[in-house]
Structures are given as C-alpha cells and as structure tokens.
Amino acid sequence: MALLCYNRGCGDRYDEDKNSDDACRYHPGVPIFHDALKGWSCCKKRTTDFSEFLSIKGCVHGRHSNVKPEEPLRPEVMSDKGEQKHHSNEEIIYQGPKSAEALERERPRSDEPKTKLKVKVAPSLAQILEKMEIVEREKKEKIERGDVIVGTKCKNAGCKTLYQGPETNAETCMHHPGAPVFHEGYKYWSCCCIKTIDFNAFLDQKGCYAGKHCWIHKQDKKKVACRHDWHQTANQVVVTIYAKNANPEHSYVEANRTVLTCHIQFENDKEFHKDIHLWGVVDVKSSFVNMVPTKVEVTLKKADPVAWGKLEDPKHKPEPEVTDITTEPEDTKPDCDISDDDISESDWDETDDEEKKENKENKVDEEKEKEDDSLPLLEEAKDVPPEK
C-alpha cells in the first residue's frame, strides 16, 4: 500500500519496502514569509511567487516519513505588568470600564492635600532664561547707578518730557496718576475726568498732578489670563498652557486626585493662576510637568482608563472672584479744578453744534407761525333767502 510522505517539500507517495536513505528530498526547516519574499529557513533561495515557492526542491536527502512534523511552539504572551504569563490554551478575562455611578461613588474628596508635580525643563528654555537674567541684571545695575540715556521719554502718563541730563530731574512732572477710560465714545482720565471724543485731544491733555519724572518702567507682577487647552489619550490627559518663557523657579503645579492648581510666572512680570476641578480621577505620582519656550504641558495619568467628557467637572460651581472696582455714579460730577487751557477744541465744537441745532429748530418754529398768520381768514357761511 502506497503511503504519503509528510516531509516538507516532498509530498510523494512511496512504498515502505522500497524506502531508502536517499529516497526523499525535503526541507528540514520551516517556511518563512517576510517582506513579500517566500522561502525556507534551511536554504537561501527566496521568491515572490507562491507557485515558485512550492516548487523549490528540497535541500536534504533522507528517508520518506508518514509522520506529520510537530508544529513550532507559539511564543508566550506577557501581560502589561510583565508578571503573569498567559498561554494560548488559557482563558483570559478582561474587565470593562467602570460605570458612571461607580466612579461617582468612588470619587475622592477635593480637599485632599496636594502634591507638587515633577518639572522637566527643556534645555532651550534654560538658555533663554539665562539670557533674560543677564538683561534684567543689567537693568537693575543701571537703576542703582541712576544711568539714563539722553532722549529717554518720561514713563508717567501724560508727560512728554525727554531726559536731557541730571538737570531734568529738577523739573516738575505734570502727569495723570489715574487710568485711561473709554466709555460710550468718550475718552478721559479717571483722575481729572475731562471728557473728549477726539483721541488726539485726549493724548494732548495736560497732566493734573505734579510729581517727579520716572525714566524706567516699574516691574510689578500682574495677574493675566492665559490661553489653555487640553487633549486626552487612553491613559493620559494633557493640559497645555500657552505661556512663553515660563520661569520654573517662580512657578509651581500641584495636584491631588481631583484638583489641579497651576501657578505660572512668565515673561518676567506676568502671572497666571488657575484651579481646575478635574472631570475624572488622576494618579498624582505618575503625573509630571514639561516646560518648553512656548508652552507648559501638564501630563496627568488617569486612574481609570475611561474617556473624559470634559476637562473640568461640570458639577463644581466656581466661586466668584472678588475684584476691587471703583465706579462713580453718572449723576455726580467730581470736584475737579479745570482751567481754560485744559479744555480741548473738540469740547467747544460739541457745544457749538448743539447751539446751532437749537437755533435751527427755533427758526423753523418761527417760520411756521408766520405762515399761519399770513393765510386769509374764511368767513362764516350765511343763509340765502329762497327766490319768489
């Protein structure tokens, strides 16, 4: 009875009585398929056509065999943690994400103590900060020495004096200590309230306060709003704050599992502070901060692999920020000593226009009265006697 040879590359039928040591020509290796090339691991011949691959003659002579060769063992599958090994015949159970109700029940309190996140500073940002420190140091030295370049303009609002030498400091600086106000087309200073519509006349208003000249801007820290955005992956949430040249020495980012606090100082005199109550729960130990010249990236590790609907928790109601705003009632007029020289020409133009309008209206009324007087009076109709 003819038997089928199971050696790779042979597939012939043979008689066991006529089987010899060189009767079969086969491949002892395994087939390899890589980059569209097909071949055997025991010989070097490769081809792209599958028919040619099947017709490659064996590279070893031996006896025919009707026993199927053993299949190569499959590699063991390692888990993400690298601790457990799963074989192909074992059952693997994956747990799905938690429900919204379960996440709400297990949500930590927002008043937990916060931990400062690790900060990674890019080398390019460190170089920029070094240059900025050198410039600031030179400015401070100039201020201490009192060195002012000739032709420097006084920094006080409303003063146009140029520095000509030490004798300029003895002069009186007439400036506006208040802030500019632009309301309903009017432009004026909050300190003297001389309203005008013309912008050039507003800039030419003389100062209302006598003081000393200021030749260098005051470097006061001011809180500003900064554009920020966020995106997420399966395991991380990245909050991006677009603050240029952030100073890591005067900035900090701290967080607990549900609240993120960002305090960023950038461009020397600007500060950005924001508390974010997060939509989900994060792993603080695995989170970090990356600072580059153009932005600050806060990478938060998700505690649960759940997609976030928003960055901030919609159930949290932020407290209103208390700001000191001084407003004057519209009916009351401030007590200001206004001289004739301080009134701009545009103010006179407004009063002239109003007077002209009133005169025109009066003229129109007078003309109507004259027309009414010139019309003839109609006589009353009399009864006509009937004809006889």
Secondary structure by P-SEA (a helix, b strand, c coil): cbbbbcccccbbbbbcccccccccccccbbbbbcccbbbbcccccccccaaaaaaccccbbbbbbccccccccccccccccccccccccbbbbbbccccaaaaaaaccccccbbbbcbbbbcaaaaaaaaaaaaaaaaaaaaaaaccccccccccccccccccccccccccccccccbbbbbcccbbbbcccccccccaaaaaaccccbbbbbbccccbbbbbbbbbbbccccccbbbbbbbccccccccccccccccbbbbbbbccccbbbbbbbbccccccccccbbbbcccbbbbbbbbcccccccccccccccccbbbbbbbbbbcccccccccccccccaaaaaaaaaaaaaaaaaaaaaaaaaaaaaabbbbbcbbbbbbcc
